[in-house]
Amino acid sequence: MLPAVTDDSSPLDGSSPMDDQARFEEFARLATEQRNPRTVDLDTLEVPAILARISAEDHTVPAAVAKELPHLARAVELVVASFREGGRLVYVGAGTSGRLGVLDASECPPTFGSPPDMVQGVIAGGHVALVRAVEGAEDRVEEGEQAMIERRIGPRDTVIGLAASRRTPFVVAALAKARALGARTAYVTCTPRSEFTLDVDVAICPEVGPEVLMGSTRMKAGTAQKLVLNMITTAAFVRLGKAYENMMVDLMATSEKLVERSRRTVMSVTGVDYAAAARAIEAAGKSVKTAIVMLELGCSRAEAEARLQCAGGFVRAALQGSP
């Protein structure tokens, strides 16, 4: 199990509360708190040079994430299993990490047509923390545990902790409670894998190294986490049949842009003109998937829906199979 955390001043290994010196030494050892030797002259540079240094450091992030692909694949498998069982994906984080989790969760319904509660983001300090820092929220162990209880986390769910430094008490406590409640668990951190000791099903540890500005994990660490979250939800929803070829076919047309994207998708797949695509989507009950199958096979809405149901929602299989 994850190490117990009893109060805001407790260390993560369950030993006695830290004094200021011990806490200082713990933070000083964190990979995310080291100085970057390539940017020690940052304050002497003109703007173009500052930007060049930031850009050079940012270029290292995708390579760090790529090294974690086997672990990312395992996390996606957990999420897909949860979705197929009617469970949820719940991100838990504080500060930048928490905001990224909420962001990824909020973008799933319009992109994949998923119910709003299917992917959720929990941020320490609540909704106000999305737009303003809530001092001390990340240290509130009890609130992390309570967030899992309030959401009735259970065995069908996957809970993913997000913390650049790994140690965030709110996140650690939430993951411990989620695991105790039977949920699948994963952790995304920029702490080296060799230093990761928490008990979760899978850890994703892109080592991005020290930040351009020491300790500013909204930079490379935040970028790495954003890439990881994009990959997890996109891959998981593709495996649920939310894409045909490389197009979104379960998107929710909630804006003019998405309405036009829906029509363009139908046009691209079937070769019909704009007006025919619009009519087909309406006839299909505004379902892009159903419209594609109807047009491609020249069938009724009822038959298209039956084919899609038999195919588990996959358009390619619906086009190739029998109703």
Protein Blocks (a to p, Z undefined) as FASTA:
>chain_A
ZZddfbfkbcfkopacddfklmmmmmmmpmklcccfklmmmmmpcfklmmmmmmmmmmmm
mmmmmmmmmmmmmmmmmmmmmmmnopacddddehjllmmmmmmmmmmmmmnopafklpcc
ddehijmlmmoccehklmmmklmmmmmmmnopafkbccddddfklpamklmmmmmmmmmn
opacddddfbdfklpcbdcfbdcdddebjafbghiamlmmmmmmmmmmmmmmmmmmmmno
paghjacfkbccfbfklmmmmmmmmmmmnopafklmmmmmmmnoopaklmmmmmmnopaf
klmmmmmmmnnopaklmmmmcZZ
